[in-house]
């Protein structure tokens, strides 16, 4: 028993003194994995220890060129794997060449993941592609909220209707990853024609040439059904330009040799209605991946390892930046229209959202004297009028709200902005419209105004002799007469112009014409045999007497 206890203690102490003892089974295969360590903020390269290895060496290149080498460093063993921790920046393909030596300082050969016997192996790793998207920013003044280019419907020299959001756009922009190119001893963009893609060709299989790198963008259009939309880049054969395969439109930021012109490394293209982009729609899980083509086909296997199969977009619309976390959906502005229906009333019509993601929506009008107020104080800008989505007929898709609008002392519109927001019980739901400027509408462009403050008053106009024809002899009689004066508030267009100018101007189809209907009133309980004495002569007459 004492001997057994002594041996146990020896083994325990050996485990404490020599913690990096490697597994006893033989292994000569090098097939590492790369994963992010949130504790250290670095990327861990892990592999099953290779039999006979004591040290490792690494040469690699970053976005700015060669990085400090790791030469003959002792292997670190975590109990299961050897591990090397490195820092990888986004938008660069790192070429990490690893080799090993034994205890005598001799190179150790091993088998790579492709079954090839080698004495060093190069890993190509991409940690992230910076991928951004906007829709509101593209259509708003200075990337804010006011519609920069609404459709203005004209009539009689004035704007009678404003249409916003009917031509939605989405701009997708991303950084093109760079890679170290030994032939020119420099860092190039992966799309550059000078990059030798042979280094990225997969080993252990029949030879497949990689002709060029391209980008694959995928998104889900969320309506009553989920529709996948895919856009890819390709190289136009006759010009060498990089274009969008589906439309033929150029990807801005490239030159024909595949290099990137912008200093920040971004390229972009814009989608619109011709690409099927809809107003008031969420495009969710927008993602991008880098891949390669051989001829017209996608190369299924390469040496490139990426941290993810694809990288999600970051919504960069300014209006959504107050929402916590990264938004991986792009939202197009609602389609709505504004027109006046009276001097101080505005009709706002909105095209309903058709989305399975939102089951109970309400459309609410916001208005404020400035765009800043709409952005910073949305609660105060709320009108309180909510239009339920369920109340909007599917046959037309249009619902409307009528709101009071301010008029200044000159009968003109003050600076005021109007927009729709959409709620579904979640205050962070990022759905809504751009804002339109009320001053773009003509001051008196609504339907012909309904007379306001109507007053009718009798005016005494003297006496007149009339003849009452009774069944016997006609009898002359003097009776008092009265005129009727009808007054109402001037329409706005009459308030803002001199009256003599209005009267003297030639007739125009846009002139207002008011029709007055005067009707006599006869009570239902009139006694047909009743008589009354009228006039100075007090002539007896039968009633009812119709007076006009």
LUMLO-504086 format. One line per 5 residues: number of its first residue (from 0); for each residue y, x, z of C-alpha. Coordinates in steps of 0.1 Angstrom, whole numbers, plus 5000, padded with zeros to 4 digits. Layout:
BEGIN
NUM = Y/X/Z | ... .
END
This chain:
BEGIN
0 = 5000/5000/5000 | 5024/5028/5009 | 5017/5045/4975 | 5023/5012/4956 | 5056/5007/4974 .
5 = 5067/5043/4967 | 5060/5039/4930 | 5079/5006/4929 | 5109/5023/4944 | 5107/5051/4919 .
10 = 5107/5027/4890 | 5137/5007/4904 | 5157/5039/4909 | 5149/5050/4874 | 5162/5017/4861 .
15 = 5194/5023/4879 | 5199/5059/4869 | 5188/5054/4833 | 5201/5020/4823 | 5201/5027/4785 .
20 = 5164/5033/4781 | 5155/5019/4747 | 5127/4994/4740 | 5093/5010/4739 | 5083/4994/4706 .
25 = 5091/5013/4674 | 5118/4999/4651 | 5134/5014/4620 | 5151/4983/4606 | 5189/4981/4607 .
30 = 5200/4944/4603 | 5231/4940/4625 | 5251/4909/4634 | 5288/4906/4639 | 5303/4881/4664 .
35 = 5336/4877/4682 | 5338/4884/4719 | 5364/4862/4734 | 5363/4882/4767 | 5372/4915/4751 .
40 = 5391/4901/4721 | 5370/4924/4698 | 5342/4920/4674 | 5307/4931/4685 | 5284/4947/4660 .
45 = 5249/4943/4675 | 5215/4956/4663 | 5180/4962/4677 | 5179/4999/4686 | 5164/5021/4659 .
50 = 5136/5044/4671 | 5147/5080/4677 | 5185/5074/4674 | 5208/5089/4701 | 5243/5088/4685 .
55 = 5261/5069/4658 | 5290/5077/4635 | 5314/5052/4618 | 5339/5056/4590 | 5360/5026/4580 .
60 = 5392/5015/4564 | 5418/4989/4575 | 5446/4971/4557 | 5467/5003/4558 | 5439/5027/4548 .
65 = 5415/5050/4567 | 5410/5043/4604 | 5400/5068/4631 | 5364/5077/4627 | 5337/5074/4654 .
70 = 5318/5106/4652 | 5285/5113/4670 | 5292/5088/4698 | 5265/5079/4723 | 5248/5046/4716 .
75 = 5256/5017/4740 | 5227/4996/4750 | 5233/4961/4766 | 5197/4956/4776 | 5186/4941/4743 .
80 = 5209/4955/4716 | 5229/4985/4707 | 5265/4974/4705 | 5298/4987/4689 | 5330/4968/4696 .
85 = 5358/4970/4670 | 5391/4952/4662 | 5392/4934/4628 | 5425/4920/4615 | 5424/4889/4592 .
90 = 5428/4890/4555 | 5411/4924/4550 | 5375/4932/4540 | 5365/4961/4563 | 5340/4986/4549 .
95 = 5322/5000/4579 | 5298/5028/4571 | 5273/5035/4600 | 5249/5065/4603 | 5227/5078/4631 .
100 = 5214/5110/4645 | 5185/5119/4668 | 5186/5140/4700 | 5185/5172/4680 | 5215/5162/4659 .
105 = 5195/5154/4628 | 5203/5124/4606 | 5179/5095/4611 | 5167/5074/4582 | 5162/5037/4585 .
110 = 5155/5006/4565 | 5184/4983/4557 | 5183/4945/4555 | 5175/4948/4518 | 5143/4969/4525 .
115 = 5159/5002/4512 | 5153/5035/4530 | 5187/5050/4537 | 5205/5074/4560 | 5237/5053/4562 .
120 = 5246/5017/4556 | 5280/5001/4547 | 5289/4967/4561 | 5316/4946/4544 | 5331/4922/4569 .
125 = 5359/4896/4566 | 5370/4880/4599 | 5394/4854/4585 | 5415/4842/4555 | 5449/4829/4565 .
130 = 5450/4795/4549 | 5480/4771/4551 | 5490/4738/4537 | 5520/4715/4535 | 5530/4681/4522 .
135 = 5560/4669/4541 | 5578/4703/4538 | 5574/4702/4500 | 5593/4669/4497 | 5618/4671/4525 .
140 = 5653/4686/4526 | 5651/4721/4540 | 5615/4714/4551 | 5626/4687/4575 | 5622/4650/4572 .
145 = 5648/4636/4548 | 5633/4629/4514 | 5649/4654/4490 | 5642/4635/4458 | 5636/4598/4463 .
150 = 5635/4575/4433 | 5668/4557/4431 | 5666/4524/4411 | 5700/4516/4395 | 5717/4484/4386 .
155 = 5753/4478/4378 | 5762/4514/4385 | 5748/4512/4421 | 5715/4521/4437 | 5697/4488/4446 .
160 = 5664/4502/4457 | 5652/4535/4472 | 5615/4545/4468 | 5600/4573/4489 | 5566/4589/4490 .
165 = 5553/4575/4457 | 5548/4610/4442 | 5529/4629/4469 | 5522/4666/4467 | 5501/4691/4487 .
170 = 5508/4729/4485 | 5479/4752/4494 | 5487/4788/4501 | 5465/4816/4514 | 5465/4854/4518 .
175 = 5443/4872/4493 | 5420/4896/4513 | 5424/4933/4506 | 5397/4960/4505 | 5396/4999/4503 .
180 = 5390/5011/4468 | 5376/5047/4467 | 5383/5052/4430 | 5420/5050/4435 | 5420/5060/4472 .
185 = 5441/5030/4481 | 5439/4994/4495 | 5439/4967/4468 | 5436/4930/4467 | 5400/4919/4461 .
190 = 5411/4901/4429 | 5426/4933/4415 | 5408/4944/4383 | 5407/4980/4396 | 5384/4970/4425 .
195 = 5348/4981/4418 | 5328/4951/4429 | 5295/4970/4424 | 5297/4981/4460 | 5295/4944/4471 .
200 = 5264/4937/4450 | 5234/4926/4469 | 5206/4951/4473 | 5168/4945/4472 | 5170/4919/4444 .
205 = 5173/4920/4406 | 5207/4934/4396 | 5235/4909/4394 | 5269/4920/4381 | 5299/4907/4401 .
210 = 5325/4900/4375 | 5354/4887/4396 | 5363/4872/4430 | 5374/4836/4432 | 5384/4811/4459 .
215 = 5366/4778/4466 | 5387/4751/4483 | 5371/4719/4497 | 5386/4689/4514 | 5377/4653/4523 .
220 = 5399/4625/4511 | 5398/4598/4538 | 5402/4563/4525 | 5378/4534/4528 | 5352/4559/4519 .
225 = 5351/4597/4523 | 5355/4615/4490 | 5350/4652/4486 | 5375/4670/4465 | 5369/4706/4453 .
230 = 5393/4731/4437 | 5384/4766/4426 | 5402/4795/4410 | 5390/4813/4379 | 5402/4839/4354 .
235 = 5416/4826/4321 | 5398/4846/4294 | 5426/4850/4269 | 5454/4860/4293 | 5436/4872/4324 .
240 = 5457/4848/4345 | 5442/4834/4377 | 5443/4796/4374 | 5429/4764/4390 | 5397/4756/4372 .
245 = 5401/4718/4375 | 5436/4716/4361 | 5443/4748/4343 | 5475/4753/4363 | 5484/4788/4373 .
250 = 5479/4801/4409 | 5514/4813/4417 | 5518/4848/4431 | 5492/4867/4409 | 5499/4889/4379 .
255 = 5473/4892/4351 | 5457/4923/4366 | 5448/4903/4397 | 5472/4920/4420 | 5495/4899/4443 .
260 = 5533/4900/4438 | 5545/4887/4471 | 5550/4912/4499 | 5533/4889/4524 | 5502/4887/4502 .
265 = 5503/4849/4498 | 5494/4830/4466 | 5496/4792/4462 | 5493/4762/4440 | 5505/4726/4443 .
270 = 5484/4694/4438 | 5500/4661/4428 | 5491/4627/4415 | 5476/4642/4384 | 5451/4659/4407 .
275 = 5443/4626/4424 | 5465/4631/4455 | 5474/4597/4471 | 5503/4587/4493 | 5498/4579/4530 .
280 = 5464/4597/4530 | 5447/4622/4553 | 5429/4651/4537 | 5406/4664/4564 | 5386/4696/4570 .
285 = 5405/4715/4543 | 5388/4748/4540 | 5386/4779/4518 | 5360/4806/4511 | 5359/4838/4491 .
290 = 5330/4842/4467 | 5321/4859/4435 | 5311/4850/4400 | 5286/4865/4376 | 5294/4852/4342 .
295 = 5299/4814/4347 | 5277/4812/4378 | 5284/4818/4414 | 5266/4849/4427 | 5245/4835/4456 .
300 = 5240/4869/4474 | 5264/4897/4480 | 5269/4923/4507 | 5300/4906/4520 | 5297/4891/4555 .
305 = 5323/4866/4567 | 5329/4854/4602 | 5324/4818/4589 | 5310/4802/4558 | 5346/4789/4552 .
310 = 5379/4791/4569 | 5399/4760/4579 | 5435/4753/4569 | 5464/4753/4592 | 5489/4725/4587 .
315 = 5523/4740/4585 | 5544/4709/4580 | 5573/4713/4605 | 5571/4677/4616 | 5536/4683/4631 .
320 = 5543/4716/4649 | 5549/4699/4682 | 5513/4687/4682 | 5491/4711/4702 | 5463/4730/4685 .
325 = 5456/4738/4649 | 5456/4708/4626 | 5430/4712/4599 | 5441/4681/4579 | 5469/4676/4555 .
330 = 5488/4642/4556 | 5508/4629/4527 | 5539/4608/4535 | 5537/4570/4534 | 5549/4552/4503 .
335 = 5577/4528/4511 | 5608/4512/4496 | 5642/4501/4509 | 5666/4475/4495 | 5693/4452/4509 .
340 = 5686/4415/4512 | 5720/4407/4528 | 5753/4423/4537 | 5739/4437/4570 | 5701/4435/4565 .
345 = 5677/4459/4550 | 5642/4451/4538 | 5617/4480/4542 | 5584/4476/4524 | 5554/4499/4532 .
350 = 5522/4504/4513 | 5493/4502/4537 | 5470/4530/4546 | 5434/4526/4535 | 5414/4547/4559 .
355 = 5381/4543/4578 | 5394/4568/4604 | 5420/4544/4617 | 5408/4509/4626 | 5439/4493/4641 .
360 = 5472/4505/4627 | 5508/4494/4633 | 5537/4503/4611 | 5570/4508/4630 | 5605/4514/4617 .
365 = 5625/4543/4632 | 5662/4548/4625 | 5688/4572/4638 | 5721/4587/4629 | 5706/4621/4622 .
370 = 5673/4638/4612 | 5674/4658/4644 | 5674/4626/4665 | 5644/4613/4645 | 5625/4645/4652 .
375 = 5635/4651/4688 | 5639/4616/4701 | 5614/4594/4683 | 5611/4570/4712 | 5648/4562/4712 .
380 = 5647/4559/4674 | 5621/4532/4675 | 5632/4497/4664 | 5605/4480/4685 | 5593/4460/4654 .
385 = 5556/4467/4647 | 5539/4454/4616 | 5501/4451/4621 | 5480/4465/4594 | 5458/4435/4595 .
390 = 5487/4413/4585 | 5492/4431/4552 | 5471/4415/4524 | 5446/4438/4507 | 5454/4422/4473 .
395 = 5489/4437/4472 | 5487/4464/4499 | 5524/4458/4507 | 5540/4447/4540 | 5577/4443/4548 .
400 = 5600/4444/4577 | 5637/4433/4577 | 5661/4451/4601 | 5698/4448/4608 | 5719/4477/4595 .
405 = 5754/4488/4606 | 5785/4483/4584 | 5817/4502/4592 | 5852/4487/4591 | 5855/4494/4554 .
410 = 5824/4476/4546 | 5805/4508/4539 | 5772/4522/4552 | 5775/4549/4579 | 5752/4579/4579 .
415 = 5718/4564/4590 | 5682/4574/4583 | 5652/4551/4582 | 5615/4559/4581 | 5581/4544/4590 .
420 = 5557/4558/4616 | 5521/4547/4621 | 5504/4542/4655 | 5468/4535/4664 | 5471/4537/4701 .
425 = 5473/4575/4700 | 5508/4589/4704 | 5498/4620/4685 | 5486/4603/4654 | 5504/4624/4627 .
430 = 5510/4596/4601 | 5543/4584/4588 | 5568/4587/4560 | 5598/4608/4551 | 5632/4594/4560 .
435 = 5657/4579/4535 | 5695/4580/4538 | 5711/4545/4540 | 5742/4558/4523 | 5722/4562/4490 .
440 = 5722/4524/4487 | 5751/4506/4472 | 5772/4489/4498 | 5768/4454/4483 | 5735/4455/4465 .
445 = 5715/4429/4482 | 5707/4394/4469 | 5738/4372/4464 | 5752/4368/4500 | 5746/4336/4519 .
450 = 5781/4322/4529 | 5787/4329/4566 | 5810/4311/4591 | 5813/4280/4569 | 5840/4256/4581 .
455 = 5851/4222/4565 | 5883/4206/4578 | 5903/4175/4565 | 5939/4180/4554 | 5963/4150/4554 .
460 = 5978/4146/4519 | 5999/4114/4521 | 5992/4078/4510 | 5983/4063/4477 | 5983/4027/4465 .
465 = 5949/4015/4454 | 5936/3981/4443 | 5908/3964/4462 | 5889/3940/4440 | 5875/3913/4462 .
470 = 5857/3883/4448 | 5891/3865/4445 | 5923/3881/4435 | 5928/3919/4433 | 5949/3931/4462 .
475 = 5970/3963/4462 | 5969/3984/4493 | 5984/4018/4505 | 5958/4039/4523 | 5960/4075/4537 .
480 = 5943/4103/4517 | 5929/4136/4529 | 5917/4168/4512 | 5888/4189/4524 | 5893/4226/4529 .
485 = 5861/4246/4529 | 5862/4282/4541 | 5837/4310/4547 | 5836/4347/4553 | 5844/4369/4523 .
490 = 5814/4387/4508 | 5816/4424/4514 | 5825/4432/4478 | 5856/4409/4481 | 5866/4426/4514 .
495 = 5867/4460/4499 | 5889/4452/4468 | 5923/4436/4465 | 5920/4399/4458 | 5944/4399/4428 .
500 = 5923/4426/4413 | 5892/4405/4417 | 5908/4374/4402 | 5923/4393/4373 | 5892/4413/4364 .
505 = 5872/4399/4334 | 5841/4378/4341 | 5809/4398/4347 | 5773/4389/4351 | 5774/4405/4385 .
510 = 5802/4383/4398 | 5793/4359/4426 | 5795/4322/4419 | 5793/4298/4448 | 5781/4262/4442 .
515 = 5795/4236/4466 | 5776/4204/4470 | 5796/4175/4486 | 5776/4144/4496 | 5786/4111/4512 .
520 = 5768/4101/4543 | 5757/4065/4549 | 5741/4055/4581 | 5708/4036/4581 | 5721/4009/4604 .
525 = 5752/3998/4585 | 5758/3960/4586 | 5763/3949/4550 | 5784/3919/4560 | 5808/3938/4583 .
530 = 5845/3937/4574 | 5874/3961/4581 | 5912/3960/4578 | 5927/3989/4559 | 5961/4001/4547 .
535 = 5996/3992/4557 | 5990/3956/4545 | 5959/3953/4567 | 5938/3940/4538 | 5904/3928/4549 .
540 = 5875/3945/4530 | 5838/3944/4532 | 5819/3975/4543 | 5803/3999/4537 | 5830/4015/4517 .
545 = 5821/4048/4499 | 5847/4074/4503 | 5845/4106/4483 .
END
